[in-house]
Each structure stands twice: as C-alpha cells, then as structure tokens.
C-alpha cells in the first residue's frame, strides 16, 4: 500500500487504516541502501472485497498506490 522511511510514519499510517476498519500492518524491508517500512492491508476473500476496500480508502483520501497480490488457496 505504501512505503515509509521511518517506523513512526508506518505505524501512524497503520493506525489510520485500522481506525477506518481495515486490517493493516507493516513489514520492514531494505531498498536503495536504507530501511523501508511497507504498509500492507488485507487479506481479502475476493477481488470484489478488495475493490470495495480500495474504493473506501479512495473516498477517505488514504491511499496513493495499491498492489494487489493474489495467493494460492
């Protein structure tokens, strides 16, 4: 969903998303020589459910980019 350079920024975004009713968390990564904290949301049972969540976030101005990852199962 988003990537931040500080843990505080990522945690703030996670709390914002949780307040809107989304399952959210962050994962730590490393890119371009520095730590990155990537915020994730989900999981969603279907593409329709994910699309509904995306619409909800867009109407609340809480997203700028989204990556949809399908899982097997």
Buried (B, 14 or more C-beta within 10 A) or exposed (E): BBBBEEEEBBBEBBEBBEEBEBEBBBEEEEEEEEEBBBBBBBEBEEEEEBEEBBEBBEEEEBBEEEEEEEEEE
